[in-house]
Amino acid sequence: MMNKVAALLIALSFSFAGCADHNSIVMIVDDKGQTVPENLITFIDNGGWCWFQDERVIMHDGKLVVGAVSGTEGGDIKVANYDMAGEKHLGTIVLHEDFEADDHDAPVFCVRPDGRVLVTYEKHFRTQDPYHYFRLSEVNDTTKWGEEYTYHHGQGQWLTYANVYYMPYEKRMYNFYRDGRIYTPHFIYSDDLGKSWVAGGQFIDDGNPDRRQRPYARYCTNNKDTVYITFTEGHPRVCNNSVFFAKFRDGKFYKVDDTYIKDLKDGPLIPQEADLLYKGSKREDRGWTSSIRLDDNGYPCIGYTVYHSNEDHRYCYTRWDGSRWHNHQAAFGGGCFWPHENDYTGLITIDPTDVNVVYVSTNVNPETGEKIGTGKHEIYKGVTADYGASWVWTAITANSQQDNIRPVVPKSDGQNYALLWLRGSFPSFIKYELDVVGIVIKK
């Protein structure tokens, strides 16, 4: 049971998903009385990220490449490199000084077929900046970056939430983002590996002609020909959100079982056309998207949050098995960060290497919802063997003096496994004092 696990943290060691049995991590108590992994690494001092842009962390050419934007100092766009074989931090590079102190502006990475990495970042809303910003690394060397360039497609402003993917079957690169002109997901695409871009138009609409909501979308791909999308009809602050799913392939939308929905030429996707994963009906059961990954069969697995009250959020786990959805509550998410954004949680993320594993950030016991420890958000690992019906939980941090939030697991390169999160103070998404920390384990 979880309360027994929490009581035994000091001597705890355990194996990570995807790692050999002999590879384990030992928990220690630091000089502040906090229980943390023995080999905890600080990848970026003063950096944060939102959760609606990806990939924020990648493994490439033996390096862990980490992006973040500082919450002070004007909002510098930062990239850190960590040599996984040599277990050595290679330094942090500032790609753009004084960009904007806002966690929505965090940079994301896309590996090109030629070994270069494209990094993208966009401003949120306070400066009404209409540009996408790009830089390109050297071949297999993310410690060196070329000059910054921009793209503006002549429409929209307040661009945010970049999600950049290369689709090899089309030989096309996509950037799915939110256009602040009408606050809905749009996309641009490139057929020359990001050198030039073309406006693709609106991607998702809220489907309500009487009001303008802002759908929130999370994306992933099969690295071949299909984009997988989970989304809401709006912001949970103003909408009793449900959670939906659809696929996008060759310019067309499909349901999870490949039932044809529509061609994008006939208009953007609307919620009522997609698979319904969760039905929100009132203020006390509204949903919000958090994570989406694919299992070994290429079936989607989705993590989302449900709001019941300011002190009671739940993390849910939904998985397609080829014939039906399995939808279960995975954990208690605890309380919100601030009353004025009372849907903000520590989040749930799914391990892309093994979707039977999730990581959550919560300030309560994830199994029972009981208050424990110092009241700060802690990181827990959850493992399921029955499509999310039951879970075994292990604490990664405990007795923390600072919050531990927004965990991220990059896709393993077959040699290394990593878990990262943000640690520090988070009073606002435009002013925060967080560090990017985590662990790397050799397989």
Secondary structure, 3 states (H helix, E strand, C coil): CHHHHHHCHHHCEEECCCCCCCCEEEEEECCCCCEEECCCEEEECCCECCCCCECCEEEECCEEEEEEECCCCCCCEEEEEEECCCCEEEEEEEEECCCCCCHHHCCEEEECCCCCEEEEEECCCCCCCCCEEEEEEECCEEEEECCCEEECCCCCCCCEEEEEEEECCCCEEEEEEEECCCCEEEEEEECCCCCCCEEEEECECCCCCCCCCCCCEEEEECCCCEEEEEECCCCCCCCCCCEEEEEEECCEEECCCCCEEEEHHHCCECHHHCEEEECCCCHHHEEEEEEEEECCCCCEEEEEEEEEECCEEEEEEEEECCCCEEEEEEEEEECCCECCECCCCCCEEECCCCCCEEEEEECECCCCCCECCCCCCEEEEEECCCCCCCCEEEECCECCCCEEEEEECCCCCCCEEEEEEEEEEEEECCEEEEEEEEEEEEC
